[in-house]
Amino acid sequence: MTMDATEVFQQTARRIAEKVARFEKLLRDPELAPYISALRNGDLPQPAAAPVPQKARASEAGARSGIRDAIRSLKGRLPREFTAEHIARELQRKDFAVAGKKPEKTIQNTLFKLSQRREIKRVKSGAGGQSNTYVWTVKK
């Protein structure tokens, strides 16, 4: 059985659509976020070493905060304007355990620190028990 040009075109279009869908899924994968960012900037990061337990990584002198890195990894998964509640939901989906007696407060404090570092910007102050609203800043 020979296929006509229409069938060949339809099969090719279907294969391309499937590949694009898989590619878009990979672009949203938080584990690949550093590589996607690096590709946009034109330089690749070094391959990651074996994962280090969370507490050991955060407690080492000069180590980056585990919660900060976890929040940064959510950048592509959050709405343009996000709150601590958005962060908490996404971290829960990733099975990331937030340390502290009050995880909500830990997230709010971390968002405050990220805003001080100008990685995010507060666009709306929360009032009456509502969370502040933030957006990611654009690095120049």
C-alpha atoms as one frame of an Amber mdcrd trajectory, in Angstrom:
protein
   0.000   0.000   0.000   1.449   3.333  -0.997   0.604   6.509   0.829  -0.368
   9.635  -0.960   1.129  13.025  -0.169  -1.739  13.990   2.146  -1.200  10.950
   4.376   2.556  11.537   4.497   1.978  15.168   5.419  -0.520  14.254   8.161
   1.812  11.648   9.669   4.722  14.085   9.622   2.618  16.839  11.192   1.491
  14.414  13.938   5.084  13.348  14.691   6.227  16.963  14.858   3.327  17.908
  17.159   4.217  15.018  19.507   7.883  16.065  19.560   6.966  19.693  20.254
   4.717  18.606  23.136   7.546  16.521  24.659   9.972  19.419  24.177   7.609
  21.895  25.870   7.187  19.489  28.778  10.978  19.353  29.173  11.175  23.155
  29.093   8.812  23.277  32.094  10.784  20.652  34.078  12.230  22.446  37.156
  15.266  20.152  37.200  16.199  21.442  33.755  15.591  25.128  34.609  19.322
  25.945  35.048  20.105  24.448  31.649  17.236  26.241  29.922  18.347  29.527
  31.483  21.938  28.871  30.474  20.937  28.078  26.899  19.137  31.407  26.725
  22.284  33.136  28.012  24.609  31.184  25.732  26.615  29.229  28.312  26.027
  25.802  29.839  26.320  25.069  33.563  28.505  22.259  34.825  26.676  18.948
  35.220  25.232  18.611  38.695  26.948  16.299  41.139  25.026  13.655  43.018
  22.314  15.283  45.142  23.405  16.213  48.645  20.894  15.825  51.467  18.959
  19.071  51.976  20.076  19.784  55.557  23.754  19.234  54.799  23.600  21.518
  51.782  21.876  24.367  53.597  24.065  24.169  56.694  27.444  24.238  54.934
  29.339  27.505  55.164  28.635  29.584  52.067  26.061  27.113  50.765  22.966
  28.447  49.045  19.651  28.155  50.797  17.693  25.065  49.818  14.404  26.942
  50.002  15.708  29.757  47.791  16.896  27.314  45.149  13.581  25.473  45.345
  11.666  28.736  44.832  13.941  29.742  41.950  13.277  26.387  40.289   9.551
  27.249  40.204  10.046  30.294  38.004   8.476  28.763  34.895   5.651  27.064
  36.821   4.256  30.106  38.619   1.795  32.685  37.328   3.292  36.029  36.314
   2.173  37.519  39.637   2.510  35.074  42.519   2.121  34.906  46.293   3.519
  32.752  49.090   0.471  30.502  48.689   1.389  29.812  45.041   4.916  28.912
  46.166   3.643  26.641  48.952   1.348  24.754  46.554   4.096  24.200  43.978
   6.652  23.149  46.592   4.130  20.680  47.972   3.600  19.256  44.469   7.380
  18.767  44.241   7.396  17.061  47.683   9.754  19.741  49.027   9.567  19.859
  52.813   9.789  23.428  54.084  11.686  23.588  57.368  10.420  25.373  60.438
   7.381  25.288  62.666   5.496  27.632  60.350   6.321  26.798  56.705   4.207
  29.743  55.466   6.386  32.150  57.446   9.557  30.508  56.107   8.311  31.038
  52.537   7.314  34.647  53.249  10.735  35.373  54.789  12.481  33.803  51.816
  10.414  35.869  49.378  11.378  38.975  51.352  15.079  38.017  51.052  14.710
  37.387  47.310  13.108  40.814  46.936  16.028  42.386  48.836  18.379  40.643
  46.397  16.262  42.109  43.559  15.456  38.667  42.137  11.760  39.340  42.625
   9.791  42.535  43.069   6.795  43.134  45.323   4.017  44.583  43.187   1.252
  44.562  45.775   1.415  44.641  49.551  -0.865  42.210  51.281  -3.394  43.700
  53.679  -5.622  42.120  56.283  -3.842  38.799  56.428  -3.332  38.603  52.657
   0.080  37.762  51.191   2.236  40.153  49.235   2.196  39.693  45.463   5.501
  39.385  43.583   6.863  39.163  40.043  10.253  37.900  38.861  12.620  40.702
  37.902  14.300  40.813  34.518  18.082  40.625  34.766  19.894  43.101  32.571
